[in-house]
Structures are given as structure tokens and as C-alpha cells.
Amino acid sequence: MKYMKDKENFSVLIFQDGASRVRKVKIVLAIFLLGLCALALNNTFFSDIDASAALLVTVGIILTLYFFVTSDTTNIVAGILLWTIAILASYLAWKNNALFDTAMLVFPCVLIFSSLLGGGALLYPLIIFMLVVLYFFAYAANTGFLEPKPTNEVNLWGKANNIAIILLVYVLAIKLASSYIKRLIKRLFDENKRSKKIKAQADQLVLNDYLTQLPNDLSCRQELEKIIEIGRAHGEIVGFLSFSLNNLKWINSSLGHEVGDKTISYLSERLAKLVNKQRSLYRCSGNEFIFVVTEKDYESISEFSYQLVQAIYRPFQIDSYDIEVTCSIGISIAPFDGTTFQALRQKSHMALSHAKDDEPNSYKFFEIEMEDYVNNRLKMVQDLRQAIALQEFELFYQPKVDLFSNTIVGAEALIRWRKGGNELISPAVFIPVAEASGLISEIGKWVLEKACADCKQWHEKGIGSLTIAVNLSPIQFRRGNLPNIVFRALKQADLDPSFLELEITESLFIDNTERISEQIYQIATKDISIAIDDFGTGYSNLNYLTKFNASTLKIDMSFVTDMVQVEQKQHIVNAVIKMSKEMGLENVAEGVEDFETVEKLKQFKCQYGQGYYWSKPLPNNEFIELVQIHINKQ
């Protein structure tokens, strides 16, 4: 079926456009016109008046067709032309010697041109017509219906001239057809070259990173097996180094994505200098690269990893900025850790995760214990899902105290996981897993609802107009529906929004700040307070304090806990307190553990404090008792 369709489209392939097809049809018309004129003259000269008249009528038809050829009429003109010639040949044969007449030689010539000009739609009807004519002539001759002319009445010279003229038309037809075919072959050859070029460009796009033009992870997947085979043949091992840039998000957020892209580009140029026959560099996406290194032993790969860290760490001069990039590297080794791209990358990522937990610019080789660690995390994800379903979480509350009146003015909600109803698991253990798995959104929703409900309970018990502070994870902002979740929790608890304070950390600043600030703005318009938690330990970008509608700064406990003994920390705490006052922000010191620290904070005019000096985090009922005791002491 496809073959037949291709044959029908043969002429379309030859005549790519309307103008070309018009030109070719006119050439065929001209060939037949010349041939018919020559045949008419020959037959007139040898006194065959009937044949000459028929030929001249056909010449008139062709001349008419010649002036009516346009891009819209080429098929019609070609059809009329070839059918006219076929009928003319049949008529001339009938008038003379039927099957033995020279006119029968025109049939193959007509078929050649019909194949070129019309394809199957014109060719097959003409073949059928010619077959009918041939068998009709045979039948007519056998039955005596047609009496052929005696041979001695045939003018041999005229017949020879007719054959010569028809052969000349054959030559022109074959020459024209071969010319068309050559052009078609050349066109197909050019098209093939163009297709190969397009394919090469497509492969370039598919197999190369658009920003750096380095081979990508798909290219690494294709080449890795060959690299491992060559290494095995030479008795060498292959190091699969996955490394990521730790502070690229911060660069994009603080300096703009254009600077971030330039950093990636400049870094790739620098790393490309480390590439040789034994080292291949690939860029995956975002902040991740891969180096595949063939070496004799682990020590050589370790030396190269150190060299790689040094190359990455050297500052870049970009748009008047001195930019330092830190990295973490995870290494898996073929064939010991696997021989496929998937296995090596998976294990290098396990090592990379451990390197990120270590200091910046460090590298780790994969160890079997890392796989156990990952499996344990996966197990914890399953346990967290079960804990959500079984409601195994509970909230503890740590009081927030006015330093000058020594009264409890609020509390911070701190989640605990009582696994299986007995084992109490610290949030430091399960919160990172919950964030990595995305479960933090569901857990955070429960925390908001529970904290608001408990705060409303406090008010109903008449223990003061206490506020409740709830920590938010950056993950909770990603879906864009956090304001609705907050407002729904307040409505369910029937709690006034002014009693709710939401705490965000500085790590939030490196995410999509526009989307996050929009959500925080919606929340702040409802009179809900926004506190910056652990201030001073992260990026401390003062611009974000206004951009995120912050109303409170919480000074991190790492500065507060031993500030009495460390004078430098006193200066930091004092500076943060003064800055918050200048910006019209409240301040809260975390990690207060002794009387001396309280007095020092009061000296610095700090407003509020939290810490074990007053109380550790307590279950709700114990927290209520603590507040009641404080009220009774007043």
C-alpha cells in the first residue's frame, strides 16, 4: 500500500513546486508538438492526407493547451494531452495496419510521459485503454472487420520517417525522464544531508547541556559502559563523581539568575581544563555535575577529588562580584559499587548526601553503611505516614516570657513524635526526613490546627491572652496554598489572628522569594505576626525583613546560651537587639538558661526570652498548670 502511494506521488517529488511543474508540462507539450508537426509534414509529403489532417488537428489542440497551462491546470492539461495522443495513435493505426502500424509505437511513449506527469491516476486508465485497443485490433483483424492495407501500398520511406520521428520523441522522453530522475536523486541526496544535519543538531541538543554545551547525563549514560570496559581492559577502576554547588540557590536569589548562569558557565570552562583521555565531564541540571575518572586506585581518585574542590573553590569575578562557590562531592567506584549508570549514580548520590552533611568543599566515597542509612530513612518515611494516620504526634509548648515583667505572654509550639505510643522521638530526627519526603506539609497542617485549638483553649480557661508561635518549613510554601491552610486553622479554632505568630527561618530566603513573599503578605494582612527564627545563623539579609513583613526577630540560642562568658557574642546579641528596635521589630532571645543571661539581656533592652531558665517544652496540660502558677504568683 505504501509502495503504491509512493508511486502515485512520484511526479510530486519530481516537481516540487507549481512553477517547476508548469515548466515541465510545457516541455512535454513542446516535444509532442514538434513530433506531430514533423509527422504531419512527412505524411503530407507522401500523400497520406487523412493522417496529416488528424495530426494537424492534434497540433491545434496542443497549441491551445500550451497557452492554458498554469499551476492549477497542469494535471488537467497533462491528462488531455496524453489521452489525445493515445486516441490519435489508435485512430492512425485503425486507418492503416492496426497492430502493425507505426502509430502503435506511440503507446509506450505515452505511458512514459503519463508516469512522469500524472502518476497512477493517469497511467492506469491509459494502460487499460491501450490494452482494449490492442485486443480490439486483434479481434477486428481475425474476424475480417478490419482489412489491413497491402504491404506493396505502404510507402516504406514515409514509414521509416515516421519511425525515426517517433524514436526521436522516445529519445527526448527518456532524456527528460532521466534528467528528472537525476534531479530527484540529487534532491533526495541533499534532503538526506539536511536530515542528517538536523539529526546531528537534535542529538547535540538532546545530549548536551544548553547553558554550558557540556555533555549531559544522557550522554554520560551512553558513554559510561564503554569507559568501564576500557578501564577493565587496562586493570583500572572508574570513579563516578557526582558533585553539586551548595550555594547556587543563594547566588540566584541574592544576585540574580543571570549571575548564577554566568557562574555555571565560568565554572564549566574552568572544569573543562581538567578533562583529558581519562576524565570526562558532564552537566546534569541545576547545580549538579558529573566527572567520570579512570584511575589505578582509590588514592588517585581521592587526589583528583581534592584537585576538583580547589578548582571549584577559587573565586569568580562576575559583574563586579567576587563569587565563591562551595561544593560537595559523592564518589562511587566501578566495578565495585556497580557497572551501570543508574547504580553508580544512586550510590554516588548517597555519598553526596553525606558530604553535604559534612563541612563545605568535602568529598565522600560510597560505603555500604550509607545504603543502610538511606534504607533507614525510607523506613522512617513509611513510619511517618503511619504516624500521621494513627495521630502519633503531639505538641509541647515552651513559654515566651516578658523579661521585665517576668510574665508568660505566649508559647512556641514544638512537635514531638510518640512512636508506638511510647518512644518519644525528637523533631531534629524526623523533621528533616519529613521535609525531604514532602510529608512536612501534612504534618505542618496538623500542627497549625492543633496549636490554634490549644491556644483557644487557654483563652477559654482564663489564663491570659497568650499568643502561640508555630514554625513553618520552606516546603509548606511550595504549593502556594499556605494562607488558606492558616486561615482555615484559625476559623476552625475560632481564634483571633492577632494571637498567632508564624516563625520562618532564613533558609526560606533562598527559595522563590516572590512567590513566598506574596503568601506571607496575604497572611500578614490578616494581622498575623511573622517572626524570623534563628536570626544571625543564616544569610541575615536585612532586605528580607521588610520584604517578608517580619514583625519579630528571634536571636538564635547559639549566641545567647553562653553569651555571659563570651564577650564577642554579647556584642552580636546587643547589635541585633539595637537593629530590631531601629527597625520597629520585637526581639526574642532563645536558649536562656540562667539568671545572669536574663540580666544581661535586660541590660541590652531585650524584650522577650525563651529557655530552660523558665521551663523546658511541656505537654499542653502541664503548660497550662505552669501558666496558672505564674498567674498566682503575680
N, C-alpha and C positions, 0 to 999 in steps of 0.2 A: 504494500500500500504506500509506504513511504517512498519506494523507488518510483512508482508511477507518479506520485505527486512531484518528486524532484524533476522527472522528465517534463511534466507539464510546465514547470517553472523554469525550464532551460533557457527559453528565449528571454525571460525576465532577467535572468542572471547575466545574459549577454548584453541586453540593452538596459542599462541600469536606470536611465532617466528618459523622459519623454522626448527630449531633443535628439538624443542618440538613436532612439527607435525610429523617429521620423526620418532621420538621415539614412538609416539602413533600409527602410522600406522604399524610399525614393531610389536608392541604388538598385534594388531588385527590380523596381518598375523600369528603370533605365535599361537594365540588362535585357529584360524581356522586350522592351520597346525596340531596341537595336536589333535583337534577334528576329523579331517579327517583321520589321521593315526589310531586313535582308532576305528573309524567306519570301516576302511579298514580291520584291524585285525579281528574285530568282524564278518564282512561279509565273510572273508576268512575261519574263523573257522567254520561257519555254512553253507559253500559250496555255497555262492552267489558270484560266480566268476565274473559275469558281473558287479555287483555293486562294487566289490573290484577293478576291473580294472579301472572303471571310477573314483573311489576315488583316486587311486594311480596316475592317470594322472593329476588329480586336485592338488594333493600334489606336483607333479613335477612343475606345473605352479606356485604354491605359493612359492616354494623354489626359483624359478627363479626370481619372483617378489621381494622376500626378499632382494636379492643382488643388485637390481636395484633401491632401494628406496633412493632418495635424496630429498633435499628441493625443487628442481624443478620438481620432478616426483611424489610427494605424491598424487596429485589429480588423475593422470593417473593410478597409481598403485592401489589406493583405488577403482577406477571405475572398472578396470579389475578384481580385486579380488571379488567384490560383484556381478558383473554380472556373473562371472564364477561359484560362489557358487549358485546363483539363477538358472542358466541353469542346473547345476549339480543336484540340488534338483528336478527340473522339469523332467529331464531325468530319475532319480531313481524312481520318483513317476509314471511316464509313464510305466516304466518296471514292476511295481508291482501293487499296488492297487489304483493308481491315487489319487483321493481325500482322500482316506482312508489310504494312505501310510504314514509311519513315516517321510519321507523326507519333507512332507508339513509343518512340524513343523519348518523347517529351515527358511521359508519365514519371519516370524516376527523377527527372529534373524537378518536376513539380513537387514531388514528395520531399526532396532535399530542402527546397525553399519553405514548404509548409512546416517542416520540423523546426527550421530556424525562426520563422516569423510567427507561427501560431501555436506551436506545441501540440499536445494531443487533441485539443478541441477542434483543430483544423485538420490535423494529419489523419486521424482515424476515419472520419467521414469520406475523405478523398480516397483513402485506400479501398474502402468498401465500394465507392463509386467505380473506381478503376477495375476492381475485380468483376463487378457486374458487367462492365463494358466488355472486358476480355472474354468472359464466358458467353455473353450475348453474341459477340462476333463469331466465336467458335460455333455456337448453335446455328446462327444465321448461315454460316458457310456450309455446314453439314446438311441443313435442310433445303439448301438451294435458294433460300430467301435473299441471300446476298451473292451476287456473281462478281468475283474479282476480275479486274482488268487483265487482259492477256499480257504476258511479260514483254512481248515484242512492241506493245503500245506504250510501255513505260520509257520515259526519256532518262537514260542512265546518267547523263551528265547533270541533269536537273536534280535527280535523286541524290547523286554524290554531293552536289552543292548543299542540298537540304541537310544531309547527314553531317557535313562539315560545319554548317552553321549551328546545328543542334549541339554538336560536340564542343564548339566554341562556347556556347551558352553553358554547357556542362563544366568546362574549364573555369569559366568565370564564377559559376555557382560554388564549385569546390574551392576555388581560391578565396572567395568571400567567406565561405564556411570555415576554412582553415584559419583565415585572418581573425574571425570572430572567436574561434576556439583558443587561438594563441592569446588573444586579449583577455579572454576569460581566465585562462590558466595564469597569466601574469597578474590579473586582478585577484584571483584566489590566492596566489603566492604572496602578494602584497598584503592581503587581508590576513593571511596566516601569520605573516611577520608582525602585523599590527596587533593581532590577538596575542601572540607570544609576548610582545612588549607590554600590552595591558596586563597580561597574566603576571609578568615579572614585576610590574608596578604594584599589582594587587598583593603578590607574595611579599613585596617589600613592606607594604602597609600591614599585612597580617603578621609578619614575622619580626617586625621592627617596631620599637617604641617611637611614637610620633614626635615626642619632645626632644629626645637625645639621639634618635636614629640608631641606638644600640639594639642588638638582637633582644627579643623579649623572651618571656618564659616559654612560649610555644616553640620558639626556635631552640631554646635550651632542651626542651623535651625531645625534639627531633635529633639533636646532636649528641645528647648525653650517652646513649648506648654505644655509639662509635668511639667516643672518648674513653669510656670504660674498657672497651675491647682493646684499644691501643695500649692503655695503661697496663692491662693484664698481660699483654704480649711482651711488655718490657719489664715486667715484675714490679710495677709501680702501683701506688694507691691513688685514688681520686678524691680530693676534698671538695665537698659541696658546701659552699659558704653562703648562707643567707644573711644579709645584713640590712638593717633599717636605720634611718636617720631619726634620732629620738626627738629632736626639737623642730622638725619641719613644720608641724602644725602651728607652733608658736611663731615661726617666721612668717607663715602665710597670714596668721591672724594679726600680728603686730605690724609687719612691714608691707603686707600685701602679697597676693598670689603671683604678681609679676616678678617680685624679688625672689619668691620661693621657686618659681620656674627657672629663673636665671641661676639660682643656687644649684638646682638639679643639673642644669646644662653644664655649668662650670665644673661641677664635681665629676660628671661623666667624662669630660675632657681630661681631667686630671687622672681619673682611674684608668682611662683607656691607655695611658702611658705604661701601665703595669701589665698590659696584655702582651702575650707572646705565644709561641707554639704550645706551651704547657699551661697557659692560663686563658680562660675565656670569660668575658664579662657580659652580663645580661641585666636589663632593667625590667622588673615585673610591672609594678604600677605603684602610684603614690610614692611612698618613701622607701620601697624595698628594691634591693639589687641582689644579684646572684653572681658569685665568682666560682667557676669550676676550675680546680687546680690539680694538675698531675705532678706528684712528687714521690720521692723514695720512701719517706717515713713521716710520722706524725710531727716530729720536731721541725721538719722543713715547712710543713703546713702551718705550724704554730708561728714560725718566724715570719712567714708571709702574712699571716693574720695581724701580727704586730705592725708590719710594714703598712698594711692596709689601713689600720687605725690611725697611724701617723699621717698618712696621705689625706685621710678624710678630715682630720682634726685641724690641719693648717688653715688659718682664716682665709676668707674670700673678701676681696674688695668689690662690693657691688653697690652702685648708686650712692656712693659716699658712706656706705655702711661697712664696718668690719664685722663680717659674719663668721661665727664659729659654729661648726656642725659637729654634734656628737653622734656616735653610732653604737650599736650593739650587734655582735656577730654570733650566729649559731652555726656549728660545723658538724656535718655528718660525713662519714667516710665510706666510700665504695671500695671493695665489695662487702666490708664487714657490717655496715649498717643498712645495706640494701644495694640493689643494682638497677632500680627503676627510678624515674624522676619523682614519682609520687612518694615512694618510700623514703628517698633521700631528703626530699623537701620537707616531708612531715617531721622527720627526726631532727633536721636542722632547725625547724621552727620550734620544736620542743627545747632545743639548746638555746635558741634565740630568746625564748621567753625567760629562761633562767638568767641569761646575760643581761636582760633588761632589768631584772630584779637586783642585779649586782650594780656596781658603780658604772657611770657612763664610760664609753670607749673601752668596753671589755668584750672578751670573746669566750665562748664555752664550746667544748666538744660534747657531742651527744653521749650520754651514759644511760645505761638501762634503767637506773633509778628515776631518770626523767620521765620515762614512759610510765612507770608506776605512779609518778606524781600526776601525770595527765589523766591516767585512769582513775585516780582518786578524785580528781576534780570532776570528772564526768560522773562518778558515783555521787559526789556531793550535789551536782545539778539534779540528779534523779531524786535524791533525798529532799532537796529544797522544793521540788514540785510536790512531793508527798506532804511536806510540811505545810505548804500553802493549802492543800486540800484538807488536811487534818487540823488546821489552825493551831500549829505548834508555836507560833510566835507570840511574844508578849512585850509590852512596853515598860521600861523602867524610866523614872524621872529624877533628874538631878536639879536641885533648886538653883535659881538665879537670885542673887541677894544684892540689895542696895547697900553699898559699903558704908554709907554714912548713917543710915537709919537702922541698919542690921535687920531689915525685914525681907522676907521672901516675896518677891514680886512676880515670879514666874518660874518656869521649869523648861528644861530641854528634854525632849522625848528621845530615848535611846532604846533601840530594838535589841531583844535577846531571843535566842532560839533554844527552846527547851525540847531537845530532840528526844523523841520517845516518851516525853512526859517527865524525864529525869535529868538527863545530861544537859547542862547549860553551856551553849556554845557562843563564844564572843563574836560580835559583829566583825571584828578585824579578820576573822577566819572566813566567814561565809559571804560578807558583803562584796568583796572583790569577785568571787565566783558568781554571785547573783548579777553583778554588773556585766561581767563578761558574757553571761548567758542570756541577758535581757530580762531575766526574772525580776530584776530590781523594780521594774515599772509596776508589776502587780503587787510586789511587797510594799513598795512606796505608797501605793494607793491605799492599802490596808492601814499603814502607819498613819497617814493623814486622817482617815476616817476614825480610827481608834483614838488618836490624840485629841481630835476635836471633841469627840464624845466624852472623853475623860475630863477635858477642861470644862465642858458644860456641867459635868457632874460636880466639879469643885465649886463652881459658882452657886449651884443649887444647894450645896451643903453650907454655904455662907462662910467660906474660908478665904474671902478676899477676891479681888478682881485680878486673879492670876492670869498671866499670858502663857502661851505654850509655843515653844520653838521646835520646828521639825526640820531635819536635814533633808536636802534634796540631792539626788545624784544627777550628773550631767545627762545620763542615759534617759532620765524621765522627760527631758525637754525634746528629745528627738522626734517623737510622734507629733508634736505640735498641739496636743490637746491637754496639756497640764493645767492651764487656767480652768477649764471645765471640770477637771477632777477636783481641784482645790475648792471651787465654788460649790460643787455638789457635796463635798465632805462638810463644809460649813453649814449648808442648808439642812442636811440630814441631822446634824447635831444641834441645829438652831443656835449656833454660836456666832456672836458678833465678829465680823472680820478683823476688827481692831485688836482682838485678843490673840490673833495668830501671827507668828513670825516664822518666815521661811529662811533657812540658812543654806547658802550656796558657797562652794569653795572656789578658790582662784583657778583651779584646773578648768572650770567652766569657761574661762576667758578665751581658751584656745580653740573652742569649738565654733560653730556657726553663730557668731555674736549677733548678727542682725536678727536671725530667727529667734534666738534666745531672748534678746532684749525686748522684742515685740511681745513675747509671752509674759515676761516679767512686768512690762509696762501694763498689760491687761490686769495682772494680779495686783499691782501697786495702786491702780485706780480705784480698787475696792477697799482701800485703807488697810491693806495687809502689809506688814513690815517685811523688809528684806535685809538680812544680815549677811555680811561677808565673814565666813568662818575661816579659822586658821590664818588670819591675815599676817603677812610677813614671811610666810614659808614658801610662797609660790612666785608669781610674776609681779605682784604688787603694782599693777598698772593703775594709777590713780584715775585715769580716764574712764575706766570701767565702773568706778564707784558712782559716778553720775549717770553713766550710760545705762546701768542696771538699777537705777532708782534705790540705791542702798541707803538704809537709814541707821544701820548699826555696824560697827567693826568689832569682831571678836579676836582678841590678841591671843595668838597661839600659845599653848601651855609650854612649848619648848623654850620660850623666852621668859615665862613667868615663874615656873616651878623653882628654879634656883637663882632667881634674879638678885636676891639679897646678898648672895655670895659672889656673884659675877657682876662687876660694875658695868661692863660693856652692855650686858643685857638690860640693865636699868636704863641706860641711855636709849636703847631701842624702844623699850616699853614707853618711856616718857615721851619720845618723839612721836610714836603712834597716837598716844593719848592727845597730845597737843594738836596734831594734824587733824584728828577726828573732830576736836572741838572747833577748830578753824573752819572745817567743812560742814559744821552743824550736824554731826553724826554722834549717836550714842556710842559708848565703848564698854566692852565686857572683857574682863581678864579671865582666861581659863586656866585651870591647873593650880588654883590657890590652895596651899596645903598647911600654912602656918600663920600665926598671928603677925609675925614680922613682915611677911609678904603683904598682908592686909594693910598694915600701917604704911608701908612704902607706897602701895597703890593709892591709898587715901592722900598721901603727900603729893602724888602726881595728879590728883584730882580725877582719878578713875571713878566711873560711876557705879559699875556693877561687877560682881565677881561670881565665879563658879568654881567648885573644887571640893576636895575631901575635907577641907577645914570646916565646912558646914555639914556636908553629907556626901556619901557615895550615891550613885544612882540607886533608886529604890523602886520596888513594885508600887503600883498605884495606891493600894490601901495603906502601905507604910508611909508613902509620901504624904498622904492626907493627914495621917497622925502627926508627922513631923511639922507640917504647917500649923496644925491646931495647937501643938506645944508652943511654937513660936508666937502664935497669936496670944496665948495665955500669958506668956512672959512679958508681953508688951505693957 
